């Protein structure tokens, strides 16, 4: 069973993503801040990460950069899940493995995660 770390500051959205991913057979962990997300990623080594761009303590873009530069985390697929579709090009530039706009199409999210995990 693949583990997905959800880095999302909106509690209801994080819980919804977790519930939907678990319904699809994933194990899901939640981090509500960027710093806690980075810590959980380093401790738990998830198979994939969903990442919101707008977090209270740091930008999701900064988290993406940090994850992709870290030798222990650089191979973890990161799928950006955000309502800010102006950031898609920038996310791709920093090697995001997928981009899903809110409101979330959970079928599309699962397809992107599955594809990223096969790589």
Secondary structure, DSSP 8 states (H G I E B T S, - for coil): --EEEEE-S-HHHHHHHHHHHHHTT-EEEEESSHHHHHHHHHHH--SEEEE-SB-SSSBHHHHHHHHHHSTTTTTSEEEEEES-GGGHHHHHHTT-SEEEESS--HHHHHHHHHHHHH-
